[in-house]
Amino acid sequence: MTLPLARRIAVSFPALRHRDFRLLWTASTISLLGDGIWFVAISWQTLALSNSATALAVVWLAFTLPHIAMLLFGGVLSDRLPRRRVLLGANVVSGIFVGAIAVLSLAGVLSLWKLLILVAGYGASEAVFGPAYGAIVPELVDREVLTQANSLNQLNRPLALRLAGVRDPRVLACWFLAPAMAQTRAAIVSIPIQLLRLPPSLRSTYAF
């Protein structure tokens, strides 16, 4: 007798039997798909604004430097503050930066210097999210499946980014520039929405 797909997944991946981890992992995967679209869209948006490879390098430098600089600070925040609050806050801030790029692009008033500032802010907020996400996972699953939970977290990033980071211009046209960023904004919001569904016992642990 063939088991239902959900049952087979639960048998193969015991970590996904934990509802809280399953919600967080699913939302994270959706958000990573949005990130993949965002990385491609930002590159095209930069070239549309400047048509310069140098400008493209500067934009990604503006993302990378604040991201590296904030990693240590993000670790401190996840140790000192409730991790649920850090996760929610980081995603709200990320969504604001991505949403601002989308709105400015749609309005036709986005310039390269504005893009640099918003990309830098997004990179910094993502650095705050990462340590809190890694720290909350051990509290959502049993010790026996923690290794598998961490492995699933390492698996979804390359898969999601590869699926979303399309290279076919005909497909990319569907996600081009501002619509792509708006779609990323929706994906980012999925994580706080999913976290709000955590049971009351865990909500009290990470209450505002």
N, C-alpha and C positions, 0 to 999 in steps of 0.2 A: 504493500500500500504506500502510495506516494504522499509524503508529508506536505502540507501547505508551505508556500514559500516563506512566510513569516516564521513558521515553526522551524524550518530548516536553517534559516539565518540565526535564530536563537540558539539552536543546537551547535552550529559551527562557531558562533561568536558569543560566548557566555556573557561578555561584558555588555552586550547590547540588551541583555535581559533586564538590566537596571534602567528603569524608566527615566530617571533624571539624567543619567549619562547619555541615553539614547536621544533624548530631546536636545541636549547640548551638542552632541556630535552631529546630529542631523542639521541643526541650525548653523553650526560651524561650516559644514560642507556646503550648504547653500550660500553662505557668505563668501566662502573661498571661490565659488563659481563666479560670484559678482566681482571679486578681486581680479580674477583672470580677465574678465571683460574690461575692468577698469584699467589694468595695465596696458592693454592694447589701445583702448580709447584715449588714454592720456598721451600716448606716443603720437597717435594720429592728430590729436588736438594741438599738440606742440608744433608738429610739422605744418598744420594748417595755419597757425599763428605766425610762424617764423620761417618755415621751409629751410631750417638750418639744423645740421647734425650737431653742431656745437650747442645750440639751445636745448636740444633733446638731452644731451649729456648733462647740462646744467640742471635741467628739471629733475632728472633722476638723482643727481647729487643732492638737490634740495630735499628729496624724499629720504635718501639714505643717511645723511649726516644727523638730522634730528632723530631719526629712528634709532641710530646707534647711541646717541647721547642720552636718550630717554630710557633705554633698556634698564639701566641700573636703578633709575628713579621708579620705573614701573615695578621692579622687584620689591623695592621698599614699600611702595603703596600696597601691593598685594599682601605684604607681611603685616602691615600696621592697620589696614582698613578691612572691613568685610569684603570678601572677594566678589560676592554678588554685586555689591555697589560699584566696585572697580570695573567689572565686566560691563555692567549697564552704562556707567558713565563713559567709558572708553568708546563704546559703540555709538552712543548718542553723539559724542563729539566727532567721531569719524563720519557719521551720517551727515552732520552739519557741514563739514568741509566738502564732502562729495556732493551733497545737495547744492551747495553754493556754486561749485564749478558748473553743475548742470544748469542752474538757473541763469548764471551769467553767460554761459555759452548759448542757451536758447534766446536770451535777450540781445545777443550780438555785442556785448560790452566786455567780454573776457579778453584780457590782455596778458602778455607773457609774464609781467611782474606779478599780476594778481594770481596767475596760475602757480607761480613759484611759491608764493606765500601759502596758498591753500594746500598744495601738495606737501609742503613742509609740515603743516599742521596735521595732515592726515598721517604722515609717516610717524610723527611723535605720538599720536593717539594709538596707533597700531602697536607701538612699542610698549605702551602701558597695558594693553589688552593681553598680550602674549604671556607674561609671567603669571597674571591672575588666572588665566585659563589653565595653564599647567598646574597651578597650585590647587585648584578646586577639584580636579579630576579624582585624586585619591579619596576625597570625601564623598564621592558619588558612587563608587564601586567598592566591592570587597577586595581585600588584599590579594586574594587568590587570582583575580582577573585583572589586577592593575597593570601588569605587563602587557596584556592584550589590549587594554584600553589605551595605553600609551602608543602601542603599535598602530592601532586604528587611527589615532590622531596624527601619526606620522604618515599614514597612507593617504588620507583624504586630501592633504595639501597638494602633492604633485599630481594626483589624478584630477582634482578639480581645476587646477591651473592649466593643465594640459587640455582638458576638455573645453575650457572657456577661452583659452588663448588661441583662437582660430587664426589661420593664416590665409584663408581663401577670401579674397576681396568681396566676392558675391555674398558670402555669409556675413562678413564683417559689416557690410552695408546695413544689415538689419539692426546692428548694435552700435552704429557709428556715433561718436562724439557725445553730445548731450543725452540722447536716449540711453546710451550705454551707461553713462554715469548715473542717470536716474534709476536704471535697473539695478546698478550696484547699490544705490541708496536703499532700495527696497530689500535687497538681500542682507544688507548690514542690519536693518531694523528687525530682521527675523530672529536674531539672537536674543535681544531683550524680550521680544514677544514670547519666545519659547521659555525663557527663564522665568517669566511671570507665572507660568503654569506649574512651577515647582510646588510640591505639597507644602502644607502649612508648617510642618516641622522644620523643613529646610528654609522656608521663607523667614521664619523667626530667627534662624541662625544668621541669615544674611540680610536682615531687614534694614531699611534705611533709618 
